[in-house]
Amino acid sequence: MEDWKKKLSSKTVYSTNPNFVFESEEEVIETLPKHQQTLYVSIDRKQRKGKSVTLIEGFVGKETDLETLAKLVKTKCGVGGSAKDGVILIQGEFKQKIKEILEKETYKVKLKG
């Protein structure tokens, strides 16, 4: 939703105060330092027509930082993938390789499943 639409949908209809500023209800999530993050790596085949993907879960931070990390992992593995809602999906089974990549970047990594 665009920023101005959010402002229109707020409870304030009109203000005569020339210094009025819309209050944002969104919380700004700060990205934790790499060494404080614990990421969980697992393989998933559910609802993917039998194809495997490697999931990286547990990232705490901004969506842009998540996308940057996803791009790094996708590049190092040489495959496609996506990042949204705090989860990175990497096409294929790369559990061990991703663990090594993330540990090299100083993340704490735990394997699931």
Secondary structure, 3 states (H helix, E strand, C coil): CCHHHHHHCCCCCCCCCCCCCCCCCCCCCCCCCHHHCEEEEEEECCCCCCCCEEEEECCCCCHHHHHHHHHHHHHHHCCCEEEECCEEEEECCCHHHHHHHHHHCCCEEEECC
